Amino acid sequence: MKYKEIGYRITIAREEAGLNQKELAEILGISQATLSNYEKGKRRLYLSQLQKIADALGKPLQYFSQPIDMEVKMPDGSYKEVKELLRIMNELSDLPGEDRKSVFDYIRWLKSRREEQSQ
């Protein structure tokens, strides 16, 4: 399994746990940049490090070696690539909370604009 795939799994588990990168990094005693590199598959991740992450996120070690379904069905019936969504999540997690809120507000504005145009 590639480091990127393990990184995607870490991102998914972290988000499911309701943690941002900074919070998980503090729990693990590593820098946010190190965790970001793990999630992006840019840094080698040893088994002992992965075990600490698994323990912190309440996941069995095997969770991180499972294949990832590369498409997810969206509420509108369309399919989106998980890879694209995770890349967006990774970028967002590097932003401070206020900036993430601004991005979220912008997304909601775009959606409302599109809905208005379709009417």
Secondary structure, DSSP 4 states (H G I P E B T S, - for coil): --HHHHHHHHHHHHHHTT--HHHHHHHHTS-HHHHHHHHHT-S---HHHHHHHHHHHT--GGGGGSPPPSEEE-TTS-EEEHHHHHHHHHHHHTS-HHHHHHHHHHHHHHHHHHHHHH-
